[in-house]
Amino acid sequence: AFSITVQNNPITTSFTSSGTYSVPTGMTVADVLVVAGGGGGQSQPSHPTHRAGSGGGGAGGLIFMPECPVVPQGTVSVTVGCGGGQPGGQDSVFGASPSPGTTEILTAKGGGGGGDAYQNPGGHQNGRPGGSGGGANNSTAGPATQPTQPGNSGAYGFGNPGGTGSGSDGGGGGGAGAAGQNNNAGGIGKAYTISDGTTSVYYAGGGGGGPSDNGGQGGGAPGGDQSNGTANRGGGGGGSSGIGQGSSQGGKGIVIVRG
């Protein structure tokens, strides 16, 4: 006697805003990618004698958990974090407590905002902590922080520290795949093929911190023009390079479920 199981092609569902995932009949596991919102670069405050670049924002934290257990015909709440400036981007979450659709809760931390070149009321020299840390100038770069994850997802959480610059060079924001550099360049993002199974897709990258260098590949914005991080990639915003220029915003995150 034989039994035949028909294996359907995987179905991919992408969330660019918060919502609810309905688990199909018969599905017991899914590959889940959770990217948080990126942090923005800080504005450049006025200073009587100096011109200096502020730090770029860090990318949103990234969690990839293959074969995440789900409950057939259950529902899973999905939160997609928006990008921010200071202190940073918002978290993205797959699941809730209690959740009828999964036994696991995956949380990616929002990216840390970049630091001011000079301390002033409301400003911060230090880069902020986050899923990936924000860059700074002449001060401490933001560290990468991630909460403890369930199951086997801990090996797939990526976040990296920002960099520190000096003078006119603000440090780059950390990326999901690499740390930000000390003079300008943002960290590169992390590539996955979850979207279509064939093409590597970058989902998060840090923003550039100085007056000219680019952000990290995968959504990080270039420094010097206050560009926002790329939407749906969780990239960090670019740091400013001119006195009196405004702050940037990090890119929105994304949640992708494939199973």
ZIFENHU-V665664 format. One record per residue. N is the residue number from 0. RES is the residue in three letters. D_CENTER is the distance of its C-alpha to the mean C-alpha in whole Angstrom. Layout:
n->N res->RES d_center->D_CENTER
n->N res->RES d_center->D_CENTER
This chain:
n->0 res->ALA d_center->51
n->1 res->PHE d_center->48
n->2 res->SER d_center->45
n->3 res->ILE d_center->42
n->4 res->THR d_center->39
n->5 res->VAL d_center->37
n->6 res->GLN d_center->34
n->7 res->ASN d_center->32
n->8 res->ASN d_center->29
n->9 res->PRO d_center->26
n->10 res->ILE d_center->24
n->11 res->THR d_center->21
n->12 res->THR d_center->19
n->13 res->SER d_center->16
n->14 res->PHE d_center->15
n->15 res->THR d_center->13
n->16 res->SER d_center->15
n->17 res->SER d_center->16
n->18 res->GLY d_center->19
n->19 res->THR d_center->21
n->20 res->TYR d_center->21
n->21 res->SER d_center->25
n->22 res->VAL d_center->26
n->23 res->PRO d_center->28
n->24 res->THR d_center->32
n->25 res->GLY d_center->32
n->26 res->MET d_center->28
n->27 res->THR d_center->28
n->28 res->VAL d_center->25
n->29 res->ALA d_center->21
n->30 res->ASP d_center->19
n->31 res->VAL d_center->15
n->32 res->LEU d_center->12
n->33 res->VAL d_center->9
n->34 res->VAL d_center->6
n->35 res->ALA d_center->5
n->36 res->GLY d_center->5
n->37 res->GLY d_center->4
n->38 res->GLY d_center->8
n->39 res->GLY d_center->11
n->40 res->GLY d_center->13
n->41 res->GLN d_center->17
n->42 res->SER d_center->20
n->43 res->GLN d_center->23
n->44 res->PRO d_center->26
n->45 res->SER d_center->29
n->46 res->HIS d_center->31
n->47 res->PRO d_center->35
n->48 res->THR d_center->35
n->49 res->HIS d_center->32
n->50 res->ARG d_center->29
n->51 res->ALA d_center->26
n->52 res->GLY d_center->22
n->53 res->SER d_center->19
n->54 res->GLY d_center->16
n->55 res->GLY d_center->13
n->56 res->GLY d_center->10
n->57 res->GLY d_center->7
n->58 res->ALA d_center->4
n->59 res->GLY d_center->1
n->60 res->GLY d_center->4
n->61 res->LEU d_center->6
n->62 res->ILE d_center->10
n->63 res->PHE d_center->13
n->64 res->MET d_center->16
n->65 res->PRO d_center->19
n->66 res->GLU d_center->22
n->67 res->CYS d_center->21
n->68 res->PRO d_center->24
n->69 res->VAL d_center->24
n->70 res->VAL d_center->28
n->71 res->PRO d_center->30
n->72 res->GLN d_center->30
n->73 res->GLY d_center->28
n->74 res->THR d_center->25
n->75 res->VAL d_center->21
n->76 res->SER d_center->20
n->77 res->VAL d_center->16
n->78 res->THR d_center->14
n->79 res->VAL d_center->11
n->80 res->GLY d_center->9
n->81 res->CYS d_center->10
n->82 res->GLY d_center->8
n->83 res->GLY d_center->11
n->84 res->GLY d_center->13
n->85 res->GLN d_center->14
n->86 res->PRO d_center->14
n->87 res->GLY d_center->10
n->88 res->GLY d_center->8
n->89 res->GLN d_center->9
n->90 res->ASP d_center->9
n->91 res->SER d_center->9
n->92 res->VAL d_center->12
n->93 res->PHE d_center->15
n->94 res->GLY d_center->18
n->95 res->ALA d_center->20
n->96 res->SER d_center->23
n->97 res->PRO d_center->26
n->98 res->SER d_center->24
n->99 res->PRO d_center->27
n->100 res->GLY d_center->25
n->101 res->THR d_center->23
n->102 res->THR d_center->24
n->103 res->GLU d_center->21
n->104 res->ILE d_center->18
n->105 res->LEU d_center->14
n->106 res->THR d_center->12
n->107 res->ALA d_center->8
n->108 res->LYS d_center->7
n->109 res->GLY d_center->6
n->110 res->GLY d_center->5
n->111 res->GLY d_center->9
n->112 res->GLY d_center->11
n->113 res->GLY d_center->13
n->114 res->GLY d_center->17
n->115 res->ASP d_center->20
n->116 res->ALA d_center->23
n->117 res->TYR d_center->25
n->118 res->GLN d_center->26
n->119 res->ASN d_center->27
n->120 res->PRO d_center->27
n->121 res->GLY d_center->24
n->122 res->GLY d_center->22
n->123 res->HIS d_center->20
n->124 res->GLN d_center->21
n->125 res->ASN d_center->19
n->126 res->GLY d_center->15
n->127 res->ARG d_center->13
n->128 res->PRO d_center->12
n->129 res->GLY d_center->9
n->130 res->GLY d_center->6
n->131 res->SER d_center->7
n->132 res->GLY d_center->10
n->133 res->GLY d_center->11
n->134 res->GLY d_center->14
n->135 res->ALA d_center->17
n->136 res->ASN d_center->21
n->137 res->ASN d_center->24
n->138 res->SER d_center->22
n->139 res->THR d_center->20
n->140 res->ALA d_center->16
n->141 res->GLY d_center->14
n->142 res->PRO d_center->13
n->143 res->ALA d_center->11
n->144 res->THR d_center->12
n->145 res->GLN d_center->11
n->146 res->PRO d_center->14
n->147 res->THR d_center->17
n->148 res->GLN d_center->16
n->149 res->PRO d_center->20
n->150 res->GLY d_center->21
n->151 res->ASN d_center->20
n->152 res->SER d_center->17
n->153 res->GLY d_center->16
n->154 res->ALA d_center->17
n->155 res->TYR d_center->14
n->156 res->GLY d_center->11
n->157 res->PHE d_center->9
n->158 res->GLY d_center->8
n->159 res->ASN d_center->10
n->160 res->PRO d_center->12
n->161 res->GLY d_center->13
n->162 res->GLY d_center->16
n->163 res->THR d_center->19
n->164 res->GLY d_center->21
n->165 res->SER d_center->25
n->166 res->GLY d_center->27
n->167 res->SER d_center->26
n->168 res->ASP d_center->23
n->169 res->GLY d_center->19
n->170 res->GLY d_center->17
n->171 res->GLY d_center->14
n->172 res->GLY d_center->10
n->173 res->GLY d_center->9
n->174 res->GLY d_center->7
n->175 res->ALA d_center->7
n->176 res->GLY d_center->10
n->177 res->ALA d_center->12
n->178 res->ALA d_center->13
n->179 res->GLY d_center->13
n->180 res->GLN d_center->17
n->181 res->ASN d_center->19
n->182 res->ASN d_center->21
n->183 res->ASN d_center->18
n->184 res->ALA d_center->16
n->185 res->GLY d_center->12
n->186 res->GLY d_center->11
n->187 res->ILE d_center->11
n->188 res->GLY d_center->9
n->189 res->LYS d_center->10
n->190 res->ALA d_center->13
n->191 res->TYR d_center->14
n->192 res->THR d_center->17
n->193 res->ILE d_center->17
n->194 res->SER d_center->17
n->195 res->ASP d_center->21
n->196 res->GLY d_center->22
n->197 res->THR d_center->23
n->198 res->THR d_center->20
n->199 res->SER d_center->17
n->200 res->VAL d_center->14
n->201 res->TYR d_center->11
n->202 res->TYR d_center->8
n->203 res->ALA d_center->5
n->204 res->GLY d_center->7
n->205 res->GLY d_center->8
n->206 res->GLY d_center->10
n->207 res->GLY d_center->14
n->208 res->GLY d_center->16
n->209 res->GLY d_center->20
n->210 res->PRO d_center->22
n->211 res->SER d_center->22
n->212 res->ASP d_center->19
n->213 res->ASN d_center->17
n->214 res->GLY d_center->13
n->215 res->GLY d_center->12
n->216 res->GLN d_center->12
n->217 res->GLY d_center->10
n->218 res->GLY d_center->9
n->219 res->GLY d_center->9
n->220 res->ALA d_center->12
n->221 res->PRO d_center->16
n->222 res->GLY d_center->17
n->223 res->GLY d_center->20
n->224 res->ASP d_center->20
n->225 res->GLN d_center->17
n->226 res->SER d_center->16
n->227 res->ASN d_center->13
n->228 res->GLY d_center->9
n->229 res->THR d_center->10
n->230 res->ALA d_center->10
n->231 res->ASN d_center->9
n->232 res->ARG d_center->7
n->233 res->GLY d_center->4
n->234 res->GLY d_center->5
n->235 res->GLY d_center->7
n->236 res->GLY d_center->11
n->237 res->GLY d_center->14
n->238 res->GLY d_center->16
n->239 res->SER d_center->20
n->240 res->SER d_center->23
n->241 res->GLY d_center->26
n->242 res->ILE d_center->27
n->243 res->GLY d_center->27
n->244 res->GLN d_center->24
n->245 res->GLY d_center->21
n->246 res->SER d_center->18
n->247 res->SER d_center->15
n->248 res->GLN d_center->12
n->249 res->GLY d_center->8
n->250 res->GLY d_center->8
n->251 res->LYS d_center->8
n->252 res->GLY d_center->7
n->253 res->ILE d_center->9
n->254 res->VAL d_center->11
n->255 res->ILE d_center->14
n->256 res->VAL d_center->17
n->257 res->ARG d_center->20
n->258 res->GLY d_center->23
